[in-house]
Amino acid sequence: RLAGPEALSVTGSETHFKVLVVSQQFEGLPLIKRHRLVNDIVKTQLAGEFVHALSIVAKTPQQWDEAYKLEPSPNCKGGFGK
């Protein structure tokens, strides 16, 4: 398991999310499989919530750079460039 329920909390009406996961479980896995693992957890944690956009950064500890800066997600403009 990559994260527990306490690792992801949703408040308010946000629909854009960024997830950063660093795990040894990603070792040897292609990016798509890493994203699928994270998606399974996010899907469970956000059951019943609308997610408009999900950005995933999935690294192994060896790939992780402490200097990486995760920028905040933009506010949702309601789609269609509103």
PyMOL commands that set and color helices and strands:
alter all, ss='L'
color gray80, all
select helices_A, chain A and resi 5-7+24-26+31-45
alter helices_A, ss='H'
color red, helices_A
select strands_A, chain A and resi 16-22+53-59
alter strands_A, ss='S'
color yellow, strands_A
deselect
rebuild
show_as cartoon
